[in-house]
Amino acid sequence: MAGTLYLVATPIGNLGDITSRALETLREVRFIACEDTRHSRVLLDHFGIGGKDLVSLPAFAEGQRAGRILDRIAEGEDCALVTDAGSPAISDPGEKLVAEALERGLEVVPIPGPTALVAALSASGLPTGRFHFLGFLPRKGAERRAMLEEVAALSATLVLYESPRRLAETLPDLMDAWGDRRACVARELTKLHEEFARGTLSELAARYAAEEARGEVVVLVEGRTGERRWSEDELRKALEEGLSRGEKLKALSTELARRAGWAGQDVYRLGLSLKR
């Protein structure tokens, strides 16, 4: 009889957030697949869970190592998947493992618990009824621009993870693509130095241009609030009027993108074509 793959959520900072069901599962499974075995061993030792067979499953090797883990489950061993923090398979290792487990007909059981995106959204002050999770953005180039443009017209709150080292670069990119919307930077959630910085994208961009962010970061941005997306003719007319008044194209493009529901880069490119 085949075993079961358990997806066990672990604390994102405060160890008190672990659930009793998660601890029970970790104690009972035959082996544990870990994003980083060293990190997970510290967690297990803290809760007195010893003698477990820990198997490494980092993101860069998930495709190569998933097969052997699933073979063991198929042979009857129960396995818990844990990542360094939060819920497995959500911008962390596990997506491929789960997909392949289901293809083999194996049982997959979630053990829910902490996740940074929901914690950040709930306290952000932005609308929570609908949201769109982007995970980590592509770092640069056409793929990054395409993803930002793809969601520019959504009215749902937009949520993404970002490295603290790249936050100062990302906030202006979001403003260029989406306009100067309300936003929140949630940092070090559930930890001693937990912080929520709220304001407009321009305000937050100015803050983190002058202040180094530290710790894990979640960025949340209000969805588009306009009534409808402008047509190209309407946008062209507004650009022509603004340029004729002597307005700078970059500032004009940002403002019109916010009002028109267009991506900032597209408005800027249209403006450049008019200037030529």
Secondary structure, DSSP 8 states (H G I E B T S, - for coil): ---EEEEE-B-SS-GGG--HHHHHHHHHSSEEEES-HHHHHHHHHHTT--S-EEEE--GGGHHHHHHHHHHHHHTT--EEEE-SSB-TTSSSTTHHHHHHHHHTT-EEEEE----HHHHHHHHSSS--SSEEEEEE--SSHHHHHHHHHHTTT--SEEEEEE-TTTHHHHHHHHHHHH-S-EEEEEESTTSTT-EEEEEEHHHHHHHHHHS---S-EEEEE----SSS---HHHHHHHHHHHHHTT--HHHHHHHHHHHHT--HHHHHHHHHHHH-
